[in-house]
Amino acid sequence: MLNKNIETFIGCDNEYDESNIVIFGAPFDSTTSFRPGTRFASKVMRGESFGIETYSPYQDKDLEDMNVYDGGDLELSFGNTERALGAIEEYTRKVVQDGKIPCMIGGEHLVTLGAVRAVAEQYPDLHIIQFDAHADLRDDYLDEKLSHATVIHRVWDILGDNRIFQFGIRSGDRSEFEWGRDHVFTNKFNFNGLEEIVERLKGKPVYLTIDLDVLDPSVFPGTGTPEAGGVSFMELLQGILTVSGLNIVGCDVNELSPIYDQSGVSTAVACKVLRELLLAINTQN
């Protein structure tokens, strides 16, 4: 018998009903401010994921022992940003209402807004932990309110003060940092202080958003807005493991642009980050 050729992220070929984590791609980069290409990340990551193992020696866990469903890529409008965000929100809402953890593969960072809209409906006391090189706190970018440069400000519009915690930030307009001092927690350059924030957020619902440009370009050059001075892979992994004890109710990994690293190293790094994230947040016994 011939079976349909359905490509999934390695080890994530379980059925929806039996899974507690649902990954899906959001191939959207229409508001990218510098170099586009993140729309191709989820598809490329699925194909390249078979170059890594399902087993993590860092955590002594294996995706083969987990129930993770890969829902494929959403079909998103490139000409209508709000419509694309609405499609992400609708899909995420279904996942969280079914009691599962959505894990989105971007796409540009604006896709986080669609997911957070849905997760915040289900969890009104939602908090955000953001690993990123950029503050993303502009109120507008070139007079546009919806942009990957404004995404965290738009998330703040939903959640308000003292519920967004940024780490690794090393780039932004001066006004972003000035505004942020009164509205969000920002730790520049690294993950110092993350343990204290984790203690503070225990018992609260948390959405984790990982912009892969938090990594140093020497580790991860395949992104649209590379910023020198980033963290290492091991520092990012430790950050993921540090927050894994929290009540993670949603997450995403975004801003891989595979076309800017023809060696494939950046894609391999992104795949490994996603593998470790899935294993770390898994709540199954």
N, C-alpha and C positions, 0 to 999 in steps of 0.2 A: 504494500500500500504506500502511496506517495503522500507525504505530509506537506502542509503549507510551509514555505520558508519565511519564518517570522524571526527577525533578528532582535535579540534583547541584550541588555547589559549582562555580562557574564554572571551566571548563578542566579539571575532574577527572572526565571521563567515559570514561576508558580502561578496558580490560579488566583484571581482577584479575591474570591470569597475566603480563601484559606490564608491570605496574606495580611500582615499587620502594617506593612510599609508599602506604599505605592509610589514608584518613580515614574515621571513623565517628562517629556521634553517640551520646552517653550521656545521654539526657533524664531526669535524676534530680535531685530537689532535696528529698527527704523529710527530711533532717536540717538543712536551712537554719535558722540560728539567729535570723535577723531577717526579711527580706522574701523570700518564695519567688518563683519565676518563671524560674529558670535552665533548667528542663526544656524551655522553648520555644526556647532559643537556637539549637540546631543547625538546626531546621526553618526558623526565620526567617532565619538566616544564609544558607542555601542560596538562598532566594528573593531576598533583598536583594543577594546577591553579584553579580547581573547588573547592578548599578549601578556596579560598578568594572570596570577593565580586567584582562585576564589578564597584561598586560605591566607589569613594575616598572621605572620609570625609576631607582629607587634602586640596583637591582642589575643592570640591563640584562639581565634574564632574563624569560622568558615561560612561563606555565603551559601554553601550547599546545605548547611544545617538550618538556614533561616528560610522564612517564607516571605519573599519579596516579589511583588508583581510589577512588571514593566509595561505601562500602558501605551508606550510608543510616544510619538510626537503629536501635539495638538496642531490643528490646521488654523493658523493665525493670519489675520489680515495685516498686510504690510502697508496698506494705505490708510488705515484707521486705527490709531493707537488705542483709543478707548474701547473699540470693539475687540481688539486683541486682548486687552486687560480683562474685559468681560468674559471672554472664553476661558482664560486662565482661572478667573474667579469662580465661574460655574463648575469647572472640573474639580477644583480644589474643594469647593463646598460639598460636592458629592462624596469625596474621599473622607473629609472630616466628619460628615454626618454619619458615615458608615463606621466610625470609630477607628479609622486608620490614620497613619501618619503620612502626609504628602511630602515627597522629596522631589523637587523640581530641578531639572537641568536647563539652565539658560544657555543661550540667549543673553542679551544685555541685562544689566541690573534692574532696569525698570520692571521687568517681569515679576519681581518680588512684590510689587504693590498689588497686583492682582491676587496673588496667593494670600497676602496678609489681610486683604479685605475679607476674604472668606473665613480665614482662621480666626480673626478677631470677632466675627459674628458668633462663632461657636464658643470662643474663650474670651469674654469681655475683659478679663484681667491680663491680657496677653502682654508679654515683654519681648523685646528684640535684643539678641546679641548679634553684632555685625563684625565680621573679620574682613578688612578692606584696606586698600591703600588710600582711597578717596573718601572724603567726608560725605559727599552726596547730599549736602544740606542746603544747596541753593534753593531759593523760593521759585526761581525761574531760570532758564538757560536760553538766552536769545529770545526772551519774551514767551517762552514755552514752559508751561507748568509741568507737563509730563515729559520727563527726560531721565536718562540714567544718571544725570548729574543732580537731579532733584528728588530722586526716589525716596531717600530717607526723610526728607522734609515732608513729602506726601504721606509717608507712614506716620510721622509725628502728627499730622493733621488728624489721623484716626485715633492714635493712642494718647497723645499729650505728653506732658513733662514727666521726666524721671522713669521712663519705661524703655529707653533705647540706650544700649551700651556698645560703644564702638572701640575696636582694638586694631592696632596696626596702622592707624591713619597717619599719612605723611604727605598728603596733598589736598589742597582746597583753596578757594578764595579766602582772603582775610576775613571778609564779612561772614563766611560760613563758620569759622572758628569763633568769631565774636558772638554770633547768634547761638551757636551750640553751647557755649559756656552756661547759658541760662536755661537750656532746654534738654540737653542730652549729656550722657557721660562719655567723654572721649579720652582714651589713652593713646597717645601718639607713639608711633614707631614700632611697638612690640606688644606683647600680651601681659606685661606687668600689671598686677592687680586683678587678674582674671579670677584667681581663687577667691578673693574677697567678694567679688560680684556673684560668683556661684553660690557662696554661702547666703548671700542676701536674697537670691532668687529661688532658693529651695522651696518646693511646694507650689510654685507659681508656674503657669503655662508659659513656655518659651519657644519662640521661633528663632532658629539659627540661620543666618544668611551669610554665605561665604563667597565673597568676590575673590576669585583666584589671583587677582593682581596684588593681593596682600603679600604674595610670595615675591621674593626678589627676582628681577628679570634674568639673573644668571641661572635661576632654577626654572623660571617660567616665562620665557620670552614671548610665547604665543598668546598675546592679549592685545586689545586695541589701544589701551592707554597704560603702557608699562611705566613704572615708577621705581627708580633706583632706591636702595636702602630698605628693601623688604625683608621678611622673615624667611627662614629656611623651611624645607619640607618637614623636618623633625619638629621645629617649633610650631608649625601649623598642626601637625599631628597631635602634639601634646595639648594644644589648645582645644582640639576636638575632644580628646579624651577627658580633659578637665571639665568640659560642660556636659559630658555624656550622662552624668548622674542626675541632671536636671530633668524636669518633665518637658521633654522636647516634643511639641505637638505639630511641628512643621519645620521644614528646612529647604534650603536650595544651595546649589553650586552653580556659579555663573561666570561669564566674561572670558571663557576660553575662545580664542579665535585661531583655529587650527592652521589657517593659511599663512600665518606669520611665523610659523616654526615648521619648516619643511622636514626637519629631522624627526618630527613626531614625538620629541621628548616632552613637550608641554602637554600633549594629549595623554601620554602615558602617566604624567604626574596627575593630571585631572582625574583620570580613571582610578588611580590609586587613592586619591583624596576621597572620591565618592565611595570606593570600597570600604575604606576605614570609617567613613561617616555612617554608612548603612550598618556596619557591624557594631559601631559604638552606640547608636541610638536604639538598636533593636531591643524590644521589651519582651520578647518571647522567652520562655524558660528553656 
